[in-house]
């Protein structure tokens, strides 16, 4: 049986993610212990809130180097996905400074430019894969997933799937063993359950 661990970053609503896996009949562990994280078969990197606070928590728990060294499949969810790239324009300094993130792949998270549309982008929206991939196996293009966010990655080289809300942005990203989704699979009904099941089988 695969060992599934949710990384306790100290900045996420871990319960909803854990319950989503338990609904699939999968037991999960929650930990910020480096040895337990490295020993897992699959890892979830959740996140809620702002990038600066999340990175401070990750660094305070001495998890940054551990996460960067992981070789098994890792799934970032919402803010957890945004933390996977190089940097975020979201900061708590009130100036043009960016927040350095985990740098697991290239990319800069920016505040969404959506014209007259309301932020945060909240609710159900269509997701379309850029290419065939195991994370979206059995999930049709334009399937709806649940989003809550005001910052996003534009479509770029590591984009796995896209969504449109006043702009086209990365709904999912991928490089090597690292996957990320901007939406909340744990709130996305059957499609979210399918995606989590797919991740377990990567």
RAURUR-V896561 format. One record per helix or strand. SS is the DSSP state (h for helix, s for strand). FROM is the first residue (numbers start at 1). TO is the last residue. If there is no record, write none. Layout:
ss=(SS	SS)
from=(FROM	FROM)
to=(TO	TO)
This chain:
ss=(s	h	s	h	s	h	h	s	h	s	s	s	s	h	s	s	s	s	s	s	h	h)
from=(4	14	28	34	42	51	64	73	79	87	99	108	121	134	143	151	154	159	168	178	185	189)
to=(7	23	31	38	45	60	68	77	82	88	100	111	129	136	149	152	154	164	175	181	187	200)
